[in-house]
Amino acid sequence: MEDTGRAQTWLPTFLRKSKSQKGLSDSTPPNENTHLLPKPADDDSDHTVNQEDGEVYDLEDGGKPTSKLVLREFVILFNGSIPVILAYALQMSLQTISVLIVGRRSPEDLATAAFSYMFAMSTGWLIALGGTTAIDTLGSSAFTGSKNPHDLGIILQRSFILLALFFFPVCLLWLFSESVFLALGQEPQISRDSARFLSCLIPGGIGYIYFEAMKKYLQAQELMRPGTYVLLVTSPINAGLNYLFVYTFNFGLLGAPLATSISYWLSFLLLVAYARFVKGSEAWGGWSRKCLNNAGTFSRLAVLGIIHVGTEWWAFEIVALAAGRLGTLPLAAQSVIMTSDQIMNTIPFGIGVATSARVGNLLGARNARGAARAANTAAWLSMLLGAVVLAILMGTKNDFAKIFNNDRAVVKLTAEVLPFVALFQIADGLVGSCGGSLRGMGRQHTGAVVNIVSYYCGALPLGIYLAFHGWGLKGLWVGQCIALYLVGFVEWAIVAFCDWEKQVRKAFERMEEGERVEGGVGAPGEEGEEGEDGRA
């Protein structure tokens, strides 16, 4: 073994004789081309060489002071988070632009479009953004720790099949949502128009889910920028399509979901083209019948991810429903706030995605100390960016709503509520980053439990009570603010006191379990039927 005199001091004792992984060069500062974590080496050396540029990537902390290691981690996470945040902001902007364009027709169309997209976010889009967290857990650790370089591609194929099945019940819900909205106390016109809006949005649902799965596939390979590149192309196209369908073709309100559906499919197809012709196809390996195996592990993590993300978003949807019962004006102001919050939420959510990939990669590389450092650094990064958003919102609160609508009453009410939205941006950052760490560990269930207790056993009932006892729309957002601070600090405590060596063991147990199931252990002859890699 090369350089045997260098002890792997950052590794727990039971792992010190395992194979080394590529680390970051001590001599080269991270930049926009730096991988979050290079691929593992096949030998037992304490360092390995990057085949592309010939640089040596040393795994050891090298006796560096903690402050320097934390600063390096901060830079790595910041550089990794920015393209992810931009991608999610652009992704959310597809529907935000749609709301802006159709909302100019009337306050009623503004409320209907915003309400419909919020409902889509908490149901169909949740399959994409919550269900694909299974790729965060399984894919990131498989990329650095698996013996089969095509395991990540098999996980992607599995996500295409299973998440499409998960979306089918959502299609039925959207088709018959009018009666659901009426039962929840929404106005008849908004209920009817929202149901028609969602029915037209169904074709775009699969495109949205597949686009998100492709992004996670590339992010697990430390390719954070492709989603941003694609959305920089499709975002202006989406704006043009929305205007064309709503006004030029005179489809009115229903032109918006049709145009947005086309944009989602275009985004997915362009991302596939990027992976095929630019970078990212190395982990594919072709379609394999192995994707039909081990569906239980993926489904369990996907469902838990949906619950983890969904318990927060469902709380916001309940707030929207409650705002609808306060009247048209509060609903219009709520629509402005929620549409904006979906964009602002891309910052903590993007940090969470980058963190989950980083933590998962480090766990797959058997670097428990590095994973702990990444998780805690991400928490501080998210709070810093949350403070910046807070300052911007407070400085623009009096004119903020004019971006969406010039109605004076809507602008005034939005300005009164916006300080509460600004206040929870720091907590929202903690929720996003620490939630990403939990997903990287495969602990979606922990985040789900924290969300359920914080939102539904206290803060949400309090907000609804305040709303209908003199506080109005402000009361609803006071409750949300309390909930986010509870969730943020509880999840941060869980991450801070986590046993990271145990998480390394669990990551490899998941990979070994998957290899046993996919390899057909106990089923002689199966491998001979499909070939060595499971391909027909």
C-alpha positions in Angstrom: 0.0 0.0 0.0 1.3 3.5 -0.9 2.2 5.9 1.9 1.5 3.5 4.7 2.9 5.7 7.3 0.0 8.1 7.1 -2.7 7.0 9.5 -6.3 7.5 8.5 -7.0 9.4 11.7 -10.5 10.6 10.6 -11.8 7.1 10.1 -13.4 5.1 13.0 -11.3 2.2 14.1 -13.4 -0.5 12.5 -13.0 1.2 9.1 -9.4 2.2 9.0 -8.4 -0.8 6.8 -11.1 -0.2 4.2 -10.4 1.1 0.8 -9.7 4.8 0.6 -11.8 7.3 -1.2 -10.9 10.3 -3.2 -11.0 13.5 -1.2 -10.4 17.1 -1.9 -7.0 18.4 -2.7 -5.3 20.1 0.3 -3.5 22.4 -2.2 -6.3 23.4 -4.5 -9.2 25.5 -3.2 -12.7 24.5 -4.2 -14.1 26.2 -7.3 -17.1 25.9 -9.6 -15.5 22.8 -11.2 -14.8 21.0 -8.0 -16.7 17.8 -7.4 -18.5 17.6 -4.1 -16.7 14.3 -3.6 -14.6 12.4 -6.1 -15.2 8.7 -6.8 -13.6 6.0 -4.7 -10.3 4.5 -5.6 -10.0 0.7 -6.1 -6.8 0.4 -4.1 -6.0 0.9 -0.4 -3.8 4.0 -0.8 -4.3 7.0 1.4 -4.5 9.2 -1.6 -5.5 8.8 -5.2 -5.1 10.6 -8.5 -7.8 12.4 -10.4 -7.5 10.8 -13.9 -8.8 13.9 -15.6 -6.3 16.5 -14.4 -3.6 14.4 -12.7 -4.0 16.1 -9.3 -3.7 14.1 -6.1 -6.8 14.2 -3.9 -5.8 13.5 -0.3 -8.3 12.0 2.1 -6.6 13.0 5.3 -7.4 16.1 7.2 -3.7 16.6 7.0 -3.5 18.1 10.5 -5.4 21.2 9.3 -7.0 23.3 12.1 -10.8 22.8 12.4 -11.5 26.4 11.3 -9.8 25.8 8.0 -11.6 22.5 7.4 -15.0 24.2 8.2 -14.2 27.1 5.9 -13.3 24.7 3.1 -16.6 22.8 3.7 -18.5 26.1 3.7 -17.0 27.0 0.3 -17.7 23.5 -1.1 -21.4 23.6 0.1 -21.9 27.2 -1.1 -20.5 26.4 -4.5 -22.6 23.2 -4.7 -25.7 24.9 -3.4 -25.8 27.9 -5.7 -26.5 26.0 -9.0 -29.1 23.8 -7.1 -30.8 26.9 -5.7 -30.9 28.6 -9.1 -32.3 25.4 -10.7 -35.1 25.2 -8.1 -35.8 28.9 -8.4 -36.0 28.7 -12.1 -38.1 25.5 -11.8 -40.6 27.3 -9.5 -40.5 30.3 -11.7 -42.2 28.2 -14.4 -45.4 28.3 -12.5 -44.7 31.7 -10.9 -44.5 33.2 -14.4 -47.6 31.4 -15.3 -49.4 33.0 -12.3 -48.1 36.4 -13.2 -49.3 36.2 -16.8 -52.7 34.8 -16.2 -53.2 36.9 -13.0 -53.2 40.0 -15.1 -56.6 39.0 -16.4 -58.4 39.4 -13.1 -57.9 39.0 -9.3 -60.1 35.8 -9.6 -57.8 34.3 -12.2 -54.8 35.2 -10.0 -56.4 33.5 -7.0 -57.4 30.4 -9.0 -54.0 29.9 -10.7 -52.0 30.4 -7.4 -54.4 28.2 -5.5 -54.2 25.4 -8.1 -50.4 25.5 -8.3 -50.3 25.4 -4.5 -52.5 22.3 -4.5 -50.4 20.7 -7.2 -47.3 21.4 -5.2 -48.7 19.7 -2.1 -49.9 16.6 -4.1 -48.4 15.9 -7.5 -45.2 17.9 -7.2 -44.7 16.3 -3.8 -44.3 13.0 -5.5 -41.4 14.5 -7.4 -39.7 16.6 -4.7 -40.4 14.2 -1.8 -40.3 10.8 -3.6 -37.0 11.5 -5.3 -35.3 11.9 -1.9 -34.9 8.1 -2.1 -32.3 8.9 -4.8 -30.7 11.3 -2.4 -30.2 8.5 0.1 -29.5 5.5 -2.1 -27.9 7.2 -5.1 -25.4 9.4 -3.4 -23.9 6.7 -1.3 -24.0 4.2 -4.2 -22.1 6.6 -6.4 -19.1 6.6 -3.9 -19.5 3.3 -2.2 -20.9 0.7 -4.6 -18.8 -1.8 -6.5 -21.1 -1.6 -9.5 -20.8 1.7 -11.3 -24.2 1.3 -12.9 -26.2 0.9 -9.6 -27.1 4.6 -9.8 -28.7 4.1 -13.2 -30.7 1.2 -11.9 -32.0 3.4 -9.1 -33.0 6.0 -11.6 -34.9 3.4 -13.7 -36.7 2.2 -10.5 -37.7 5.8 -9.7 -39.3 6.3 -13.2 -41.5 3.2 -12.7 -42.4 3.6 -9.0 -43.0 7.3 -9.0 -45.2 7.1 -12.0 -47.3 4.6 -10.1 -47.4 6.9 -7.1 -48.7 9.7 -9.4 -51.7 7.8 -10.7 -53.9 8.3 -7.5 -53.0 12.0 -7.7 -54.4 12.2 -11.3 -57.7 10.9 -10.0 -57.7 13.4 -7.2 -57.1 16.3 -9.6 -59.9 15.1 -11.9 -62.4 15.1 -9.1 -61.0 17.9 -7.0 -64.0 20.2 -7.4 -66.1 18.3 -4.8 -63.0 18.2 -2.5 -62.6 21.9 -2.6 -66.3 22.5 -2.0 -66.2 20.1 1.0 -63.3 22.1 2.3 -65.3 25.3 2.2 -63.9 27.0 -0.9 -66.0 29.3 -3.0 -67.9 27.5 -5.8 -66.2 29.5 -8.7 -62.7 28.9 -7.4 -63.5 25.2 -6.8 -64.8 24.7 -10.3 -62.0 26.7 -12.0 -59.3 25.1 -10.0 -60.5 21.6 -10.8 -60.5 22.4 -14.5 -57.0 24.0 -14.1 -55.6 20.9 -12.4 -57.1 18.6 -15.0 -55.2 20.4 -17.7 -52.1 20.2 -15.7 -52.1 16.4 -15.4 -50.1 15.8 -18.6 -47.2 17.8 -17.2 -47.1 15.8 -13.9 -45.1 12.9 -15.2 -42.7 15.3 -17.0 -42.2 17.2 -13.7 -41.5 13.9 -11.8 -39.1 12.6 -14.4 -37.2 15.9 -14.7 -36.7 15.9 -10.9 -35.5 12.3 -10.9 -33.0 13.1 -13.7 -31.7 16.0 -11.7 -31.2 13.8 -8.6 -29.4 11.2 -10.8 -27.0 13.9 -12.0 -26.6 15.5 -8.5 -25.7 12.1 -7.0 -22.8 12.2 -9.5 -21.8 15.6 -8.2 -23.2 17.3 -11.4 -25.1 20.2 -9.9 -25.3 22.6 -12.9 -27.1 20.8 -15.7 -30.6 21.5 -14.2 -29.8 25.2 -14.2 -28.5 25.1 -17.7 -31.7 23.4 -18.9 -34.0 25.8 -17.0 -32.2 28.8 -18.3 -33.4 27.6 -21.7 -36.9 26.5 -20.8 -37.9 29.4 -18.5 -38.1 32.1 -21.3 -39.8 29.5 -23.6 -42.3 28.9 -20.8 -43.1 32.6 -20.5 -43.7 32.8 -24.3 -45.9 29.7 -24.3 -48.0 31.0 -21.4 -48.6 34.3 -23.1 -49.3 32.5 -26.4 -51.8 30.1 -24.9 -53.5 32.5 -22.5 -53.9 35.6 -24.8 -52.9 34.8 -28.4 -54.8 31.5 -28.7 -57.4 32.9 -26.3 -57.5 29.8 -24.0 -57.7 32.1 -21.0 -57.2 30.6 -17.6 -56.7 27.0 -19.0 -53.9 28.1 -21.3 -51.6 28.4 -18.3 -51.5 24.8 -17.2 -51.3 23.5 -20.8 -48.3 25.8 -21.5 -46.6 24.9 -18.3 -47.0 21.1 -18.9 -45.2 21.5 -22.2 -42.4 23.3 -20.4 -42.0 20.5 -17.9 -41.7 17.8 -20.6 -39.2 20.0 -22.6 -37.1 20.4 -19.4 -37.0 16.6 -18.9 -36.0 15.9 -22.5 -33.3 18.5 -22.5 -31.8 17.1 -19.3 -31.8 13.6 -20.8 -30.0 15.0 -23.9 -27.4 16.7 -21.6 -26.8 13.4 -19.7 -26.5 11.5 -23.0 -24.4 13.8 -25.0 -22.5 16.0 -22.5 -21.9 14.3 -19.2 -23.7 11.9 -16.8 -24.2 8.8 -18.9 -21.4 6.9 -17.2 -23.6 5.6 -14.4 -26.5 4.6 -16.7 -25.4 1.2 -18.1 -28.6 0.6 -20.1 -32.1 -0.6 -19.1 -32.0 -3.5 -16.8 -34.6 -5.8 -15.3 -32.8 -5.2 -12.0 -34.8 -2.0 -11.7 -37.9 -4.2 -11.0 -36.1 -5.7 -7.9 -35.7 -4.2 -4.5 -38.7 -1.9 -5.0 -39.5 -2.2 -1.3 -36.5 -0.2 -0.1 -36.9 2.5 -2.7 -40.7 2.8 -2.1 -40.2 3.0 1.7 -37.7 5.8 1.4 -39.8 7.5 -1.2 -43.0 7.4 0.9 -41.1 8.6 4.0 -39.6 11.4 1.9 -43.1 12.4 0.7 -44.3 12.5 4.3 -41.2 14.4 5.5 -41.6 17.1 2.8 -45.3 16.8 2.7 -46.1 17.4 6.3 -44.6 20.9 6.0 -46.2 21.7 2.7 -49.6 20.2 3.7 -49.5 22.6 6.7 -49.1 25.5 4.2 -51.9 24.2 2.1 -54.1 24.1 5.1 -53.2 27.7 5.7 -54.2 28.5 2.1 -57.6 26.7 2.6 -58.2 28.6 5.9 -57.3 31.9 4.1 -59.9 31.0 1.5 -62.6 30.9 4.2 -61.5 34.4 5.3 -62.7 35.9 2.0 -61.5 36.8 -1.5 -59.1 39.6 -0.4 -57.2 37.5 2.2 -57.0 34.6 -0.3 -55.6 37.0 -3.0 -53.0 38.3 -0.5 -52.3 34.7 0.6 -51.8 33.7 -3.0 -49.1 36.5 -3.5 -47.3 35.4 -0.3 -47.4 31.7 -1.0 -46.3 32.1 -4.6 -43.4 34.2 -3.4 -42.6 31.8 -0.5 -42.3 28.9 -2.9 -39.6 30.8 -4.7 -37.8 31.8 -1.5 -38.1 28.3 -0.2 -35.8 27.2 -3.1 -32.9 28.6 -1.1 -33.2 26.3 2.0 -34.5 23.4 -0.2 -31.6 23.8 -2.6 -29.1 23.8 0.3 -30.8 20.7 1.6 -30.5 18.9 -1.7 -26.8 19.8 -2.0 -26.3 18.8 1.6 -28.0 15.4 1.2 -25.8 14.6 -1.8 -22.7 15.7 0.1 -23.6 13.8 3.2 -24.5 10.7 1.3 -21.3 10.8 -0.8 -19.2 11.1 2.4 -21.1 8.3 4.1 -20.4 6.1 1.0 -16.8 7.2 1.3 -16.7 6.0 4.9 -15.9 9.5 6.1 -18.0 9.9 9.2 -16.2 13.0 10.5 -16.5 14.7 7.1 -20.2 14.0 7.0 -20.7 15.5 10.4 -18.8 18.6 9.5 -20.8 19.0 6.2 -24.1 18.7 8.0 -23.3 21.3 10.6 -21.7 23.7 8.2 -24.8 23.5 6.0 -26.9 24.6 8.9 -24.9 27.8 9.4 -24.8 28.5 5.7 -28.6 28.2 5.5 -29.1 30.6 8.4 -26.8 33.1 6.9 -28.7 33.1 3.6 -32.0 33.2 5.5 -30.9 36.4 7.2 -30.2 38.0 3.9 -33.7 37.1 2.6 -35.2 38.5 5.8 -33.5 41.8 5.3 -34.7 42.0 1.7 -38.3 41.2 2.6 -38.4 43.8 5.3 -37.0 46.4 3.0 -39.5 45.8 0.2 -42.7 44.8 2.2 -44.7 47.9 1.3 -44.4 47.4 -2.5 -43.8 43.7 -2.7 -47.4 42.7 -3.8 -47.3 45.1 -6.8 -45.2 42.5 -8.6 -48.4 40.4 -8.9 -51.3 42.8 -8.6 -51.9 46.6 -8.3 -55.0 46.2 -6.2 -54.4 48.6 -3.2 -56.2 46.3 -0.7 -54.1 43.3 -1.7 -50.9 45.4 -1.5 -51.8 46.7 2.0 -52.7 43.3 3.5 -49.6 41.7 2.0 -47.4 44.4 3.6 -49.0 43.6 7.0 -48.4 39.9 6.8 -45.0 39.9 5.1 -42.9 40.6 8.3 -44.0 37.3 9.8 -42.9 35.6 6.5 -39.6 37.4 6.8 -39.1 36.3 10.4 -39.2 32.6 9.7 -36.6 32.7 6.8 -33.8 31.8 9.3 -35.8 28.9 10.7 -36.8 27.8 7.2 -33.1 27.6 6.4 -32.4 25.3 9.3 -35.4 23.1 8.3 -34.0 22.8 4.7 -30.4 22.1 5.5 -31.0 19.7 8.5 -33.7 18.0 6.5 -31.2 17.4 3.7 -28.8 15.9 6.2 -31.5 13.5 7.5 -32.3 12.5 3.9 -28.6 11.9 3.2 -28.6 9.5 6.2 -31.9 7.8 5.1 -33.7 9.2 8.2 -36.7 10.7 6.4 -38.9 9.2 9.1 -37.3 11.3 11.8 -38.0 14.5 9.9 -41.6 13.4 9.3 -42.2 12.8 13.0 -40.7 16.2 14.0 -42.9 17.9 11.4 -46.1 16.1 12.5 -45.6 17.0 16.1 -44.6 20.6 15.6 -47.2 21.5 13.0 -50.2 19.5 13.7 -50.0 19.2 17.5 -49.6 22.8 18.3 -48.6 25.6 15.9 -51.1 25.0 13.1 -54.2 24.8 15.4 -52.9 27.9 17.2 -52.6 29.8 13.9 -56.1 28.8 12.8 -57.5 29.8 16.2 -55.8 33.2 15.9 -57.0 33.7 12.3 -60.7 33.4 13.3 -60.4 35.3 16.5 -59.4 38.7 15.3 -55.9 38.2 13.8 -57.1 37.3 10.3 -54.4 36.3 7.8 -51.7 37.4 10.2 -52.7 34.7 12.7 -52.2 31.9 10.2 -48.6 33.0 9.5 -47.8 33.5 13.2 -48.6 29.8 13.6 -46.4 28.9 10.7 -43.5 30.9 12.1 -43.7 29.1 15.4 -43.8 25.7 13.7 -40.8 26.4 11.6 -38.7 27.5 14.5 -39.7 24.4 16.4 -38.8 22.0 13.5 -35.6 23.9 12.7 -34.1 23.7 16.2 -35.2 20.2 16.9 -33.8 18.8 13.6 -30.5 20.8 14.2 -30.2 19.1 17.6 -30.7 15.7 16.1 -28.1 16.3 13.4 -25.6 17.8 15.9 -25.8 14.8 18.3 -25.9 12.2 15.6 -23.7 9.0 15.8 -22.1 9.4 12.3 -20.1 6.2 12.5 -23.4 4.4 12.9 -24.7 6.2 9.8 -21.7 4.9 7.8 -22.5 1.4 8.8 -26.2 1.8 7.9 -25.3 3.3 4.5 -23.3 0.2 3.6 -26.0 -2.1 5.1 -28.4 -0.6 2.6 -26.1 -1.1 -0.3 -25.3 -4.7 0.7 -29.0 -5.4 1.1 -29.7 -3.9 -2.4 -26.9 -6.0 -3.9 -28.3 -9.2 -2.4 -31.8 -8.5 -3.7 -30.7 -7.3 -7.2 -28.1 -10.1 -7.5 -30.8 -12.7 -7.1 -29.4 -14.3 -4.0 -31.2 -17.5 -3.3 -32.5 -17.7 -6.9 -29.9 -19.7 -8.9 -30.1 -19.3 -12.7 -31.6 -15.8 -12.6 -28.2 -14.2 -13.4 -27.7 -16.5 -16.3 -31.0 -15.5 -17.8 -30.3 -11.8 -17.8 -26.5 -11.6 -18.1 -23.9 -10.4 -15.7 -25.4 -6.9 -15.3 -29.0 -8.0 -15.3 -29.7 -6.6 -18.8 -31.8 -8.7 -21.1 
